[in-house]
Amino acid sequence: MEALSKLQQARRVVQDFTLNTLAGIEGAFARLVYVASLRDLASGRYEHQGLAALYPEGAVHQALELCHEQIFERILEMPLEKQLEDLRDCLSAMEGGLAAVVSHWRQLEPYRVLLPENAPDYLKELFFSNLRALLEILHEACTSARSDA
């Protein structure tokens, strides 16, 4: 009976987070960046103050971990064209502008922290490979836009 109660609670946390937080974030990459930012890199624990005020810490962690995995998988299921469009929108909204962010991401690879901890290695490699290719396409587009100006 306790397992069923925990499952129902986790479902409520996911629904709350999805409807009240993720619904306000446009695009899969932006959602991935946001959810990854909720994870403490030292401990791997997910934290969200609003949810923590309403639900037990363990349920919040479990629900955010699940959401992180689902967003990651959805990105990998998207056609590369759609991934490119979504990534462009996400990076364009970041401080510094698209060209600067693309350059930074290409050099320092901060996107490595975006992955769910338990993602299989082959999916991690697929994600990194796709992202490097998408960043190269965006870099070329930014470079040719500057040279055309």
Secondary structure, 3 states (H helix, E strand, C coil): CHHHHHHHHHHHHHHHHHHHCHHHCCCHHHHHHHHHHCECCCCCCECCHHHHCCCCHHHHHHHHHHHHHHHHHHHHHCCHHHHHHHHHHHHHCCCCCHHHHHHHHHHHCHHHHHCCCCCCHHHHHHHHHHHHHHHHHHHHHHHHHHHHC
